[in-house]
Amino acid sequence: MLIAIANWQGCISPVFDVSGCLCLIEIDRGGEVRRKSMLLKRRDPFGRAREVAEAGIELLICGAISHVFETALISAGIRVAGFMCGDLETVLDAFLKGRLTDSRFLMPGCCGKRHGYRFQHHRGRNFKQR
């Protein structure tokens, strides 16, 4: 499985729409196999979604993400775990342990009804490895 974490100075990038770098992590048997960086070149939602999909990414973990970018990614077959925050290594560890949905990884202000509904119903509830 190949996951991507929108990366900004070792933390989850606050806004995916303008993020310039992804940390790609290949996961096998519950652990990290290899890691590399990917610079994002496309800025338009559907171009960026194609760019991410062509890299083979199955799950994107990111901070805030607009509805149009999220829709483009989902349409390209990529699962999105948005409105996340924290140190990249801590978030990766939580993902590997099946704890990515812990409230401490939600961006501040994302616990209200509107964001909670969008998070649960549009992004799915299960971000565990397949």
Phi and psi in radians as a Rosetta constraint file:
Dihedral C 1 N 2 CA 2 C 2 CIRCULARHARMONIC -1.976 0.35
Dihedral N 2 CA 2 C 2 N 3 CIRCULARHARMONIC 2.081 0.35
Dihedral C 2 N 3 CA 3 C 3 CIRCULARHARMONIC -1.948 0.35
Dihedral N 3 CA 3 C 3 N 4 CIRCULARHARMONIC 2.783 0.35
Dihedral C 3 N 4 CA 4 C 4 CIRCULARHARMONIC -2.275 0.35
Dihedral N 4 CA 4 C 4 N 5 CIRCULARHARMONIC 2.419 0.35
Dihedral C 4 N 5 CA 5 C 5 CIRCULARHARMONIC -2.088 0.35
Dihedral N 5 CA 5 C 5 N 6 CIRCULARHARMONIC 2.135 0.35
Dihedral C 5 N 6 CA 6 C 6 CIRCULARHARMONIC -1.110 0.35
Dihedral N 6 CA 6 C 6 N 7 CIRCULARHARMONIC 2.087 0.35
Dihedral C 6 N 7 CA 7 C 7 CIRCULARHARMONIC -1.993 0.35
Dihedral N 7 CA 7 C 7 N 8 CIRCULARHARMONIC 2.317 0.35
Dihedral C 7 N 8 CA 8 C 8 CIRCULARHARMONIC -2.468 0.35
Dihedral N 8 CA 8 C 8 N 9 CIRCULARHARMONIC 1.861 0.35
Dihedral C 8 N 9 CA 9 C 9 CIRCULARHARMONIC 0.942 0.35
Dihedral N 9 CA 9 C 9 N 10 CIRCULARHARMONIC 0.747 0.35
Dihedral C 9 N 10 CA 10 C 10 CIRCULARHARMONIC 1.449 0.35
Dihedral N 10 CA 10 C 10 N 11 CIRCULARHARMONIC 0.070 0.35
Dihedral C 10 N 11 CA 11 C 11 CIRCULARHARMONIC -2.183 0.35
Dihedral N 11 CA 11 C 11 N 12 CIRCULARHARMONIC 2.937 0.35
Dihedral C 11 N 12 CA 12 C 12 CIRCULARHARMONIC -1.162 0.35
Dihedral N 12 CA 12 C 12 N 13 CIRCULARHARMONIC 2.276 0.35
Dihedral C 12 N 13 CA 13 C 13 CIRCULARHARMONIC -1.042 0.35
Dihedral N 13 CA 13 C 13 N 14 CIRCULARHARMONIC 2.297 0.35
Dihedral C 13 N 14 CA 14 C 14 CIRCULARHARMONIC -1.082 0.35
Dihedral N 14 CA 14 C 14 N 15 CIRCULARHARMONIC -0.566 0.35
Dihedral C 14 N 15 CA 15 C 15 CIRCULARHARMONIC -2.392 0.35
Dihedral N 15 CA 15 C 15 N 16 CIRCULARHARMONIC 1.972 0.35
Dihedral C 15 N 16 CA 16 C 16 CIRCULARHARMONIC -1.084 0.35
Dihedral N 16 CA 16 C 16 N 17 CIRCULARHARMONIC -0.645 0.35
Dihedral C 16 N 17 CA 17 C 17 CIRCULARHARMONIC -0.942 0.35
Dihedral N 17 CA 17 C 17 N 18 CIRCULARHARMONIC -0.522 0.35
Dihedral C 17 N 18 CA 18 C 18 CIRCULARHARMONIC -2.038 0.35
Dihedral N 18 CA 18 C 18 N 19 CIRCULARHARMONIC 0.160 0.35
Dihedral C 18 N 19 CA 19 C 19 CIRCULARHARMONIC -1.171 0.35
Dihedral N 19 CA 19 C 19 N 20 CIRCULARHARMONIC 2.513 0.35
Dihedral C 19 N 20 CA 20 C 20 CIRCULARHARMONIC -1.926 0.35
Dihedral N 20 CA 20 C 20 N 21 CIRCULARHARMONIC -0.151 0.35
Dihedral C 20 N 21 CA 21 C 21 CIRCULARHARMONIC -2.489 0.35
Dihedral N 21 CA 21 C 21 N 22 CIRCULARHARMONIC 2.439 0.35
Dihedral C 21 N 22 CA 22 C 22 CIRCULARHARMONIC -2.064 0.35
Dihedral N 22 CA 22 C 22 N 23 CIRCULARHARMONIC 2.518 0.35
Dihedral C 22 N 23 CA 23 C 23 CIRCULARHARMONIC -1.739 0.35
Dihedral N 23 CA 23 C 23 N 24 CIRCULARHARMONIC 1.997 0.35
Dihedral C 23 N 24 CA 24 C 24 CIRCULARHARMONIC -1.625 0.35
Dihedral N 24 CA 24 C 24 N 25 CIRCULARHARMONIC 2.246 0.35
Dihedral C 24 N 25 CA 25 C 25 CIRCULARHARMONIC -2.254 0.35
Dihedral N 25 CA 25 C 25 N 26 CIRCULARHARMONIC 2.111 0.35
Dihedral C 25 N 26 CA 26 C 26 CIRCULARHARMONIC -1.551 0.35
Dihedral N 26 CA 26 C 26 N 27 CIRCULARHARMONIC 2.230 0.35
Dihedral C 26 N 27 CA 27 C 27 CIRCULARHARMONIC -2.000 0.35
Dihedral N 27 CA 27 C 27 N 28 CIRCULARHARMONIC 2.347 0.35
Dihedral C 27 N 28 CA 28 C 28 CIRCULARHARMONIC -2.546 0.35
Dihedral N 28 CA 28 C 28 N 29 CIRCULARHARMONIC 2.319 0.35
Dihedral C 28 N 29 CA 29 C 29 CIRCULARHARMONIC 0.928 0.35
Dihedral N 29 CA 29 C 29 N 30 CIRCULARHARMONIC 0.720 0.35
Dihedral C 29 N 30 CA 30 C 30 CIRCULARHARMONIC 1.381 0.35
Dihedral N 30 CA 30 C 30 N 31 CIRCULARHARMONIC 0.140 0.35
Dihedral C 30 N 31 CA 31 C 31 CIRCULARHARMONIC -2.434 0.35
Dihedral N 31 CA 31 C 31 N 32 CIRCULARHARMONIC 2.856 0.35
Dihedral C 31 N 32 CA 32 C 32 CIRCULARHARMONIC -1.314 0.35
Dihedral N 32 CA 32 C 32 N 33 CIRCULARHARMONIC 2.273 0.35
Dihedral C 32 N 33 CA 33 C 33 CIRCULARHARMONIC -1.714 0.35
Dihedral N 33 CA 33 C 33 N 34 CIRCULARHARMONIC -0.861 0.35
Dihedral C 33 N 34 CA 34 C 34 CIRCULARHARMONIC -2.715 0.35
Dihedral N 34 CA 34 C 34 N 35 CIRCULARHARMONIC 2.882 0.35
Dihedral C 34 N 35 CA 35 C 35 CIRCULARHARMONIC -2.511 0.35
Dihedral N 35 CA 35 C 35 N 36 CIRCULARHARMONIC 2.513 0.35
Dihedral C 35 N 36 CA 36 C 36 CIRCULARHARMONIC -2.695 0.35
Dihedral N 36 CA 36 C 36 N 37 CIRCULARHARMONIC 2.872 0.35
Dihedral C 36 N 37 CA 37 C 37 CIRCULARHARMONIC -1.727 0.35
Dihedral N 37 CA 37 C 37 N 38 CIRCULARHARMONIC 2.633 0.35
Dihedral C 37 N 38 CA 38 C 38 CIRCULARHARMONIC -2.350 0.35
Dihedral N 38 CA 38 C 38 N 39 CIRCULARHARMONIC 2.156 0.35
Dihedral C 38 N 39 CA 39 C 39 CIRCULARHARMONIC -1.494 0.35
Dihedral N 39 CA 39 C 39 N 40 CIRCULARHARMONIC 2.310 0.35
Dihedral C 39 N 40 CA 40 C 40 CIRCULARHARMONIC -1.529 0.35
Dihedral N 40 CA 40 C 40 N 41 CIRCULARHARMONIC 2.247 0.35
Dihedral C 40 N 41 CA 41 C 41 CIRCULARHARMONIC -1.768 0.35
Dihedral N 41 CA 41 C 41 N 42 CIRCULARHARMONIC -0.628 0.35
Dihedral C 41 N 42 CA 42 C 42 CIRCULARHARMONIC -1.443 0.35
Dihedral N 42 CA 42 C 42 N 43 CIRCULARHARMONIC 2.478 0.35
Dihedral C 42 N 43 CA 43 C 43 CIRCULARHARMONIC -1.927 0.35
Dihedral N 43 CA 43 C 43 N 44 CIRCULARHARMONIC -0.373 0.35
Dihedral C 43 N 44 CA 44 C 44 CIRCULARHARMONIC -1.380 0.35
Dihedral N 44 CA 44 C 44 N 45 CIRCULARHARMONIC 2.565 0.35
Dihedral C 44 N 45 CA 45 C 45 CIRCULARHARMONIC -0.966 0.35
Dihedral N 45 CA 45 C 45 N 46 CIRCULARHARMONIC -0.852 0.35
Dihedral C 45 N 46 CA 46 C 46 CIRCULARHARMONIC -1.348 0.35
Dihedral N 46 CA 46 C 46 N 47 CIRCULARHARMONIC -0.537 0.35
Dihedral C 46 N 47 CA 47 C 47 CIRCULARHARMONIC -1.150 0.35
Dihedral N 47 CA 47 C 47 N 48 CIRCULARHARMONIC -0.735 0.35
Dihedral C 47 N 48 CA 48 C 48 CIRCULARHARMONIC -1.156 0.35
Dihedral N 48 CA 48 C 48 N 49 CIRCULARHARMONIC -0.696 0.35
Dihedral C 48 N 49 CA 49 C 49 CIRCULARHARMONIC -1.075 0.35
Dihedral N 49 CA 49 C 49 N 50 CIRCULARHARMONIC -0.733 0.35
Dihedral C 49 N 50 CA 50 C 50 CIRCULARHARMONIC -1.095 0.35
Dihedral N 50 CA 50 C 50 N 51 CIRCULARHARMONIC -0.738 0.35
Dihedral C 50 N 51 CA 51 C 51 CIRCULARHARMONIC -1.042 0.35
Dihedral N 51 CA 51 C 51 N 52 CIRCULARHARMONIC -0.773 0.35
Dihedral C 51 N 52 CA 52 C 52 CIRCULARHARMONIC -1.187 0.35
Dihedral N 52 CA 52 C 52 N 53 CIRCULARHARMONIC -0.767 0.35
Dihedral C 52 N 53 CA 53 C 53 CIRCULARHARMONIC -1.119 0.35
Dihedral N 53 CA 53 C 53 N 54 CIRCULARHARMONIC -0.702 0.35
Dihedral C 53 N 54 CA 54 C 54 CIRCULARHARMONIC -1.127 0.35
Dihedral N 54 CA 54 C 54 N 55 CIRCULARHARMONIC -0.379 0.35
Dihedral C 54 N 55 CA 55 C 55 CIRCULARHARMONIC -1.378 0.35
Dihedral N 55 CA 55 C 55 N 56 CIRCULARHARMONIC -0.164 0.35
Dihedral C 55 N 56 CA 56 C 56 CIRCULARHARMONIC 1.516 0.35
Dihedral N 56 CA 56 C 56 N 57 CIRCULARHARMONIC 0.255 0.35
Dihedral C 56 N 57 CA 57 C 57 CIRCULARHARMONIC -1.260 0.35
Dihedral N 57 CA 57 C 57 N 58 CIRCULARHARMONIC 2.315 0.35
Dihedral C 57 N 58 CA 58 C 58 CIRCULARHARMONIC -1.753 0.35
Dihedral N 58 CA 58 C 58 N 59 CIRCULARHARMONIC -0.535 0.35
Dihedral C 58 N 59 CA 59 C 59 CIRCULARHARMONIC -2.417 0.35
Dihedral N 59 CA 59 C 59 N 60 CIRCULARHARMONIC 2.295 0.35
Dihedral C 59 N 60 CA 60 C 60 CIRCULARHARMONIC -1.930 0.35
Dihedral N 60 CA 60 C 60 N 61 CIRCULARHARMONIC 2.193 0.35
Dihedral C 60 N 61 CA 61 C 61 CIRCULARHARMONIC -1.851 0.35
Dihedral N 61 CA 61 C 61 N 62 CIRCULARHARMONIC 2.164 0.35
Dihedral C 61 N 62 CA 62 C 62 CIRCULARHARMONIC -2.610 0.35
Dihedral N 62 CA 62 C 62 N 63 CIRCULARHARMONIC 3.026 0.35
Dihedral C 62 N 63 CA 63 C 63 CIRCULARHARMONIC -1.414 0.35
Dihedral N 63 CA 63 C 63 N 64 CIRCULARHARMONIC -2.464 0.35
Dihedral C 63 N 64 CA 64 C 64 CIRCULARHARMONIC -1.043 0.35
Dihedral N 64 CA 64 C 64 N 65 CIRCULARHARMONIC 2.526 0.35
Dihedral C 64 N 65 CA 65 C 65 CIRCULARHARMONIC -2.560 0.35
Dihedral N 65 CA 65 C 65 N 66 CIRCULARHARMONIC 2.339 0.35
Dihedral C 65 N 66 CA 66 C 66 CIRCULARHARMONIC -1.265 0.35
Dihedral N 66 CA 66 C 66 N 67 CIRCULARHARMONIC 2.779 0.35
Dihedral C 66 N 67 CA 67 C 67 CIRCULARHARMONIC -1.062 0.35
Dihedral N 67 CA 67 C 67 N 68 CIRCULARHARMONIC -0.679 0.35
Dihedral C 67 N 68 CA 68 C 68 CIRCULARHARMONIC -1.172 0.35
Dihedral N 68 CA 68 C 68 N 69 CIRCULARHARMONIC -0.693 0.35
Dihedral C 68 N 69 CA 69 C 69 CIRCULARHARMONIC -1.179 0.35
Dihedral N 69 CA 69 C 69 N 70 CIRCULARHARMONIC -0.744 0.35
Dihedral C 69 N 70 CA 70 C 70 CIRCULARHARMONIC -1.059 0.35
Dihedral N 70 CA 70 C 70 N 71 CIRCULARHARMONIC -0.800 0.35
Dihedral C 70 N 71 CA 71 C 71 CIRCULARHARMONIC -1.067 0.35
Dihedral N 71 CA 71 C 71 N 72 CIRCULARHARMONIC -0.754 0.35
Dihedral C 71 N 72 CA 72 C 72 CIRCULARHARMONIC -1.069 0.35
Dihedral N 72 CA 72 C 72 N 73 CIRCULARHARMONIC -0.763 0.35
Dihedral C 72 N 73 CA 73 C 73 CIRCULARHARMONIC -1.154 0.35
Dihedral N 73 CA 73 C 73 N 74 CIRCULARHARMONIC -0.798 0.35
Dihedral C 73 N 74 CA 74 C 74 CIRCULARHARMONIC -1.092 0.35
Dihedral N 74 CA 74 C 74 N 75 CIRCULARHARMONIC -0.698 0.35
Dihedral C 74 N 75 CA 75 C 75 CIRCULARHARMONIC -1.089 0.35
Dihedral N 75 CA 75 C 75 N 76 CIRCULARHARMONIC -0.496 0.35
Dihedral C 75 N 76 CA 76 C 76 CIRCULARHARMONIC -1.488 0.35
Dihedral N 76 CA 76 C 76 N 77 CIRCULARHARMONIC 0.050 0.35
Dihedral C 76 N 77 CA 77 C 77 CIRCULARHARMONIC 1.547 0.35
Dihedral N 77 CA 77 C 77 N 78 CIRCULARHARMONIC 0.307 0.35
Dihedral C 77 N 78 CA 78 C 78 CIRCULARHARMONIC -1.818 0.35
Dihedral N 78 CA 78 C 78 N 79 CIRCULARHARMONIC 2.247 0.35
Dihedral C 78 N 79 CA 79 C 79 CIRCULARHARMONIC -1.324 0.35
Dihedral N 79 CA 79 C 79 N 80 CIRCULARHARMONIC 2.513 0.35
Dihedral C 79 N 80 CA 80 C 80 CIRCULARHARMONIC -2.164 0.35
Dihedral N 80 CA 80 C 80 N 81 CIRCULARHARMONIC 2.167 0.35
Dihedral C 80 N 81 CA 81 C 81 CIRCULARHARMONIC -1.928 0.35
Dihedral N 81 CA 81 C 81 N 82 CIRCULARHARMONIC 1.540 0.35
Dihedral C 81 N 82 CA 82 C 82 CIRCULARHARMONIC -1.712 0.35
Dihedral N 82 CA 82 C 82 N 83 CIRCULARHARMONIC 3.003 0.35
Dihedral C 82 N 83 CA 83 C 83 CIRCULARHARMONIC 1.072 0.35
Dihedral N 83 CA 83 C 83 N 84 CIRCULARHARMONIC 0.627 0.35
Dihedral C 83 N 84 CA 84 C 84 CIRCULARHARMONIC -1.750 0.35
Dihedral N 84 CA 84 C 84 N 85 CIRCULARHARMONIC 2.750 0.35
Dihedral C 84 N 85 CA 85 C 85 CIRCULARHARMONIC -2.574 0.35
Dihedral N 85 CA 85 C 85 N 86 CIRCULARHARMONIC 2.828 0.35
Dihedral C 85 N 86 CA 86 C 86 CIRCULARHARMONIC 2.281 0.35
Dihedral N 86 CA 86 C 86 N 87 CIRCULARHARMONIC 3.057 0.35
Dihedral C 86 N 87 CA 87 C 87 CIRCULARHARMONIC -1.160 0.35
Dihedral N 87 CA 87 C 87 N 88 CIRCULARHARMONIC 2.390 0.35
Dihedral C 87 N 88 CA 88 C 88 CIRCULARHARMONIC -0.952 0.35
Dihedral N 88 CA 88 C 88 N 89 CIRCULARHARMONIC -0.813 0.35
Dihedral C 88 N 89 CA 89 C 89 CIRCULARHARMONIC -1.145 0.35
Dihedral N 89 CA 89 C 89 N 90 CIRCULARHARMONIC -0.683 0.35
Dihedral C 89 N 90 CA 90 C 90 CIRCULARHARMONIC -1.177 0.35
Dihedral N 90 CA 90 C 90 N 91 CIRCULARHARMONIC -0.727 0.35
Dihedral C 90 N 91 CA 91 C 91 CIRCULARHARMONIC -1.158 0.35
Dihedral N 91 CA 91 C 91 N 92 CIRCULARHARMONIC -0.746 0.35
Dihedral C 91 N 92 CA 92 C 92 CIRCULARHARMONIC -1.060 0.35
Dihedral N 92 CA 92 C 92 N 93 CIRCULARHARMONIC -0.778 0.35
Dihedral C 92 N 93 CA 93 C 93 CIRCULARHARMONIC -1.046 0.35
Dihedral N 93 CA 93 C 93 N 94 CIRCULARHARMONIC -0.734 0.35
Dihedral C 93 N 94 CA 94 C 94 CIRCULARHARMONIC -1.107 0.35
Dihedral N 94 CA 94 C 94 N 95 CIRCULARHARMONIC -0.713 0.35
Dihedral C 94 N 95 CA 95 C 95 CIRCULARHARMONIC -1.060 0.35
Dihedral N 95 CA 95 C 95 N 96 CIRCULARHARMONIC -0.834 0.35
Dihedral C 95 N 96 CA 96 C 96 CIRCULARHARMONIC -1.090 0.35
Dihedral N 96 CA 96 C 96 N 97 CIRCULARHARMONIC -0.507 0.35
Dihedral C 96 N 97 CA 97 C 97 CIRCULARHARMONIC -1.637 0.35
Dihedral N 97 CA 97 C 97 N 98 CIRCULARHARMONIC 0.063 0.35
Dihedral C 97 N 98 CA 98 C 98 CIRCULARHARMONIC 1.278 0.35
Dihedral N 98 CA 98 C 98 N 99 CIRCULARHARMONIC 0.464 0.35
Dihedral C 98 N 99 CA 99 C 99 CIRCULARHARMONIC -2.060 0.35
Dihedral N 99 CA 99 C 99 N 100 CIRCULARHARMONIC 0.371 0.35
Dihedral C 99 N 100 CA 100 C 100 CIRCULARHARMONIC -1.119 0.35
Dihedral N 100 CA 100 C 100 N 101 CIRCULARHARMONIC -0.455 0.35
Dihedral C 100 N 101 CA 101 C 101 CIRCULARHARMONIC -1.475 0.35
Dihedral N 101 CA 101 C 101 N 102 CIRCULARHARMONIC 0.084 0.35
Dihedral C 101 N 102 CA 102 C 102 CIRCULARHARMONIC -1.015 0.35
Dihedral N 102 CA 102 C 102 N 103 CIRCULARHARMONIC 2.456 0.35
Dihedral C 102 N 103 CA 103 C 103 CIRCULARHARMONIC -1.060 0.35
Dihedral N 103 CA 103 C 103 N 104 CIRCULARHARMONIC -0.414 0.35
Dihedral C 103 N 104 CA 104 C 104 CIRCULARHARMONIC -1.177 0.35
Dihedral N 104 CA 104 C 104 N 105 CIRCULARHARMONIC -0.263 0.35
Dihedral C 104 N 105 CA 105 C 105 CIRCULARHARMONIC -1.666 0.35
Dihedral N 105 CA 105 C 105 N 106 CIRCULARHARMONIC -0.090 0.35
Dihedral C 105 N 106 CA 106 C 106 CIRCULARHARMONIC -1.360 0.35
Dihedral N 106 CA 106 C 106 N 107 CIRCULARHARMONIC 2.422 0.35
Dihedral C 106 N 107 CA 107 C 107 CIRCULARHARMONIC -1.044 0.35
Dihedral N 107 CA 107 C 107 N 108 CIRCULARHARMONIC 2.527 0.35
Dihedral C 107 N 108 CA 108 C 108 CIRCULARHARMONIC -0.973 0.35
Dihedral N 108 CA 108 C 108 N 109 CIRCULARHARMONIC 2.407 0.35
Dihedral C 108 N 109 CA 109 C 109 CIRCULARHARMONIC 1.531 0.35
Dihedral N 109 CA 109 C 109 N 110 CIRCULARHARMONIC 0.006 0.35
Dihedral C 109 N 110 CA 110 C 110 CIRCULARHARMONIC -1.752 0.35
Dihedral N 110 CA 110 C 110 N 111 CIRCULARHARMONIC 0.338 0.35
Dihedral C 110 N 111 CA 111 C 111 CIRCULARHARMONIC -1.815 0.35
Dihedral N 111 CA 111 C 111 N 112 CIRCULARHARMONIC 0.019 0.35
Dihedral C 111 N 112 CA 112 C 112 CIRCULARHARMONIC -1.243 0.35
Dihedral N 112 CA 112 C 112 N 113 CIRCULARHARMONIC 2.998 0.35
Dihedral C 112 N 113 CA 113 C 113 CIRCULARHARMONIC -1.023 0.35
Dihedral N 113 CA 113 C 113 N 114 CIRCULARHARMONIC -0.802 0.35
Dihedral C 113 N 114 CA 114 C 114 CIRCULARHARMONIC -1.076 0.35
Dihedral N 114 CA 114 C 114 N 115 CIRCULARHARMONIC -0.901 0.35
Dihedral C 114 N 115 CA 115 C 115 CIRCULARHARMONIC -1.226 0.35
Dihedral N 115 CA 115 C 115 N 116 CIRCULARHARMONIC -0.655 0.35
Dihedral C 115 N 116 CA 116 C 116 CIRCULARHARMONIC -1.073 0.35
Dihedral N 116 CA 116 C 116 N 117 CIRCULARHARMONIC -0.738 0.35
Dihedral C 116 N 117 CA 117 C 117 CIRCULARHARMONIC -1.122 0.35
Dihedral N 117 CA 117 C 117 N 118 CIRCULARHARMONIC -0.818 0.35
Dihedral C 117 N 118 CA 118 C 118 CIRCULARHARMONIC -1.087 0.35
Dihedral N 118 CA 118 C 118 N 119 CIRCULARHARMONIC -0.727 0.35
Dihedral C 118 N 119 CA 119 C 119 CIRCULARHARMONIC -1.102 0.35
Dihedral N 119 CA 119 C 119 N 120 CIRCULARHARMONIC -0.842 0.35
Dihedral C 119 N 120 CA 120 C 120 CIRCULARHARMONIC -1.263 0.35
Dihedral N 120 CA 120 C 120 N 121 CIRCULARHARMONIC -0.703 0.35
Dihedral C 120 N 121 CA 121 C 121 CIRCULARHARMONIC -1.604 0.35
Dihedral N 121 CA 121 C 121 N 122 CIRCULARHARMONIC -0.538 0.35
Dihedral C 121 N 122 CA 122 C 122 CIRCULARHARMONIC -1.641 0.35
Dihedral N 122 CA 122 C 122 N 123 CIRCULARHARMONIC -0.447 0.35
Dihedral C 122 N 123 CA 123 C 123 CIRCULARHARMONIC -1.805 0.35
Dihedral N 123 CA 123 C 123 N 124 CIRCULARHARMONIC -0.126 0.35
Dihedral C 123 N 124 CA 124 C 124 CIRCULARHARMONIC 1.486 0.35
Dihedral N 124 CA 124 C 124 N 125 CIRCULARHARMONIC 2.906 0.35
Dihedral C 124 N 125 CA 125 C 125 CIRCULARHARMONIC -1.838 0.35
Dihedral N 125 CA 125 C 125 N 126 CIRCULARHARMONIC -0.266 0.35
Dihedral C 125 N 126 CA 126 C 126 CIRCULARHARMONIC -2.075 0.35
Dihedral N 126 CA 126 C 126 N 127 CIRCULARHARMONIC 1.945 0.35
Dihedral C 126 N 127 CA 127 C 127 CIRCULARHARMONIC -1.897 0.35
Dihedral N 127 CA 127 C 127 N 128 CIRCULARHARMONIC 0.298 0.35
Dihedral C 127 N 128 CA 128 C 128 CIRCULARHARMONIC -1.192 0.35
Dihedral N 128 CA 128 C 128 N 129 CIRCULARHARMONIC 2.818 0.35
Dihedral C 128 N 129 CA 129 C 129 CIRCULARHARMONIC -1.138 0.35
Dihedral N 129 CA 129 C 129 N 130 CIRCULARHARMONIC 2.627 0.35
